Amino acid sequence: MSHVAADGIVRDEDSFTPCTNPRNPSTPLKSVGFEPLATRRKVSNHVATVLIWACLILALIPLIWVLATVIIKGAPAIASLAWWNNGDLGYAPGDKGVGHAIAGTLLQVAMCTLVSVPIGLAIGIYLVEYGQGKALGRVTTFMVDILSGVPSIVAALFIYTVWVSIFGFDRSGFAVTLALILLMIPVIVRNTEEMLKVVPQDLREAAYALGVPKWKTIMKVVLPTAASGIASGVMLAIARVMGESAPVIILVGSTRAFNYDLFHGPQSSLTLYMYDAFRVTPDYADSADLWGSALTLVILIAILNILARVIAKAIAPKNV
């Protein structure tokens, strides 16, 4: 196959010679490639890798230690069938059980979730889709930041002051729910914000170009795209408030009986049960009730985390 050169001479491609240096045609150009890494950079990379693994191991040591201690000391208690019930349903009065505490925990957290999730989602959607650059958006972000750093005991004391002292309502499971709502909403708002920001802006613009209103774009495009991440964040927020102890200690009384009424009477929970076991046990380090209730709470939180992953995977957008 022939080729016409710039000088007008026809040459065969097979007779082409390698590129040469234009300043010195007799000297061929050196092939360009990646230079080998310097020794200093290799050493720095290895040192950084070792430090990262060392920090990871140091972080895992206390976590594994705590988890192993809870399992070893709590497993004998939860192995009994009576542990998942209590004396009110036919067991002897001396039997220990946390059935009533599990019921109280689930009721309080369920009510908290029903209230917190819609409010948290609405605030997160407003901040990302409507409130950017607006004064109300900046104020809302500032207030969410403040609520995120409020300790649980401060939220409990606030609810006690308003709900019990000012309005005159009794201490109850619903008062605990109000305190948990204050703790849960900022977590959901922050998670919703981050998940909505991950959604590509091109998806919104494509919907707008087709004439879809903004509210319908959010409902039909943005939220379904971020649904898996939002669901995971909600489950993690539930697991976070489930282990709070200050609200139940301050805002509700303890009982050994089942109480399904959030608005009247004392209502136990797992964290309150642990507090009671701590108070009445001389040697709480070896208390089967204390460690058993702690392990029960860990199991419930683990189930929620597994459920969160399953839900996130189920509602995640499918690749076409």
N, C-alpha and C positions, 0 to 999 in steps of 0.2 A: 504494500500500500504506500502510495507516494504522499508527500507532504510539501507544500509550497512554503519556503522559508521567507523571512522578512526581506531578504536580499533578492528575492525573485528566483532563487535556484531551487529546483525540485530535488528533494532528497527522499530516500526511502526511510521509513520509520525504523527499520531494522538497523540502519546505519547511524542512528542517533547516538551521540556520546553523552556521558554524564555532564550535569551542569558544572560550569567552571566559574571561578572567581572573576567578576567583570574587570577588576583592577589588574589581575594577573591571569590571563586566559589559560596559561599552562598549568595553573594550580587548581585542582578540583575543590569545590566547596565541601566543608565538613557536614556530615549528617547531623541534623538538630535532634536532640532527645533530652530526656530528663536526667539531670545530674543526680548522682547518688546522694542520699541524705548524709549530712555531716554527722560526725560522731557525737558532737554536743547535743544535737537534736534527738538522736537515738537514745542517748542517756536520759535526756529530759523526759522523753516519752515513756521510757520504762519506769522512771521514778514516779511520774504522775499516775501511771497504771497501778503501781504497788500501793501508793497512798490512797487511791480510790478504793481498792479492794480492802485495805486495812480499815478505812473508815466504815465501809459496809459491814465488815465482820464485827467491829466494835459496836455498831448500832444494833446488830442482830443478837449480840450476847445478852443484854438485859431483857430484850423481848422474848427470846427463847427461854431464858431463866424464869421470868415471870409466868409465862404460859405453862412451862413444865411444872412449876410449883403449884399453880392452880389446879392442873389436871391431877397431879399425884395426891394432893390433899383433898380435892373435892370429888374425885371419882367414887370413893367408897360411899359417900352420902347420896349421890344421884343414882347409884346402882339399885337402890331400894325403890319398889313401886310406890311405897307410902310417900316418898319424897315428892312425887308429882301430884300429890293430893294433900289433904290434911284431915285432922280429926273431925271436922264438921261433916264429912261425907262417909263416916262409918269407921274410921280408924280409931285406935285408942287415943285418949287425950294426950298421952305422953309421946306419941309419934310426931316426928318433925316432918313438915312438908311445906312446899312453896307454891302449891296450886293457886291459892288465893293471891299470892304476890305476883305470880305470872299473869293472872287475870287482870289485876289492877294495873300492872305495867302496860299490858297490851291495850287496855281501854284508854288510859291516859295518852299513850303515844298515838293511838288511832285518832282520837279527837284532835290532838295537836296537829297531826298530818292533814286532816280534813280542812282545818282552818289555814294552816301555814302554806301549803302547796299552792292553792290558787292565788293567795296574796303575793307570795314570793315570785311566782311566775309572772304575774301582772307587773310587778315592780321591775323585774329583770327585762321584760319585753319593752316597757316604757323607756328604761334607761338606754337600751341599745337602739331601738327603732325610732323613738320619738324625742327623747330628752337630751340628745347630744348637743352641747353648745347652749342649752337653755338654763336659765337660773334655777328653775325647779329641779332639773336634772342634777345640777351640781349640789344643791341642797340635799336632795335625796341620797346621792352618793355619799355625801359627808355623814348623814345620819346612819346609813347602813354601815359605814366604816366604824362609827362609834358603837353601834349595837354589836358588831362583830367582836369587839374587845371587851364587852361587858361581862364580868364574872357571873356565874350562875347564882351565887348567893346575893348579888346586888339585884338581879332580876327577881329573885324570890322575895327579898325584902320590899321591893317596890310593889309587887302584887299584894303582899300582906298589908302594906300601908293603904293601898287604894281599895282593894277588894274586901278586906276584913275590917280594917280600922275605920275607913271613911264610909263605905257603903254598908257595912255591918253584916256581910254574909259570913257564914261559918267556914271554917277550914274544911276543905274537901278536895276530892280528886280533880275537880274542875279548876280550882285555884292553882293546882300544880300544872294543869294543862296551859293555863294562861302564861305562867312563867316559862314553860317550855316553848311556847309560841314565840316569845321574845328572843329566845336563843336559836330557834330553828329558822326563822324568816331570813336573817342575814346570810346564813349558809346557803339557802336555796337561791337567794337573789344573786349572790356572787357566782354560784355555779351556773345559773341560767345566763348571766351576762357572758361568761367565758364561752359557753357552748354556742350562744347565738353569734358571737364574734367570729367563731370558727367557720360559720356558714359563708361560702363565697358570695361576694357582692354580685357576681355575674348572675347568680340564680334569681336574685331580687330584680335586677335590671331586665332579665329576660321576661319575667312575669309582667313587669310594668310595660314592657314593649308590646305585649299582647293585650294590653288594656285591662289587666287584672287590678282591682283596687288594692291599696296597701294592706288593709286589714285582712283581706282574703289571701294575699300573698304571704302574710305572716302565718295565717292558720293552715294554708294548704301547702306551702313550700318551705318556709323557714323552720317552723316548729317540727314538722315531720323529719326534716334533715337533722336537727339537733336533738331529737327525742331520746335516742339511746344515751347520750351523755347526760341529758337532764334527768332521766330515770335513775342513772347511777348516782348522780349527786343527791337526789331525793332520798334514796336508800341510805346513803352515807350520812345524811343529815338526821335521818330517823335513828340510825345506830348511835349517833353522837348524843342526842338528847335522851336516849333510853338509859344511858349510864349516869345521868345527872343525879346527884345526891342532895344538894342543898335545897332545891324546891320541895322535895318530898319530906325532908326533915322539918322544914319550917311551916309548910302550908297544909299538911294533912296529918291526921292522927293514925297511929298504928293499930292494927287489929289482926286477930288470927282467923277471922271469919271471911267468907266470900262476900264481897260487896260490889254489885254491878252498877250501883247508882253513883255517877260522878258528882252529883250535886249535894248529896246528903250523907253524913256519917263518915267515919274514918275509913280509909282504903289503903291497904298495904301495897307495896311494890317491891321489886327485888332489891333495889338499893336501900330502901327503908328496912327491909328484912335484914340486910347485912348490918345496918347500923344497930338494930335491936340486938342482933347476935353479938355484936362487938360490945355493947353495953353490959349484957348479962353474963358474958363468958369471962371467967377469971383469966384463963390462958387462951386468948383469942388466936394465938399463933397456931394452935392445934384444934381449933373449933371446926367440927364437921359441918355445922350449920353455916358458918361464915364462908368457908371455902366452897361448900356445895352450892350456895346461892351465887357466889362469884362465878363458878364454873357454869352454872345455868345461864347467867347473863351473857357470858362469853359465847355459849352455844347459840343463844338467840341472835346475838349480833353477827356471828358467823353465818347463820342461816340467812339473815337479811343481806349480807354481802354476796353470798352465792346467788340468792334470788335476784339481786341487782344485776349481776352479770348475765343471768339467764334472760331477764327482761330486756336488758340493753342489746343483747345479741338478737333477740326475737324481733325487736322493733327497729333495728338498725336498717338504713337504706340498703336495698339489695343492689349488687352490681349487675348492670344489664350487659 
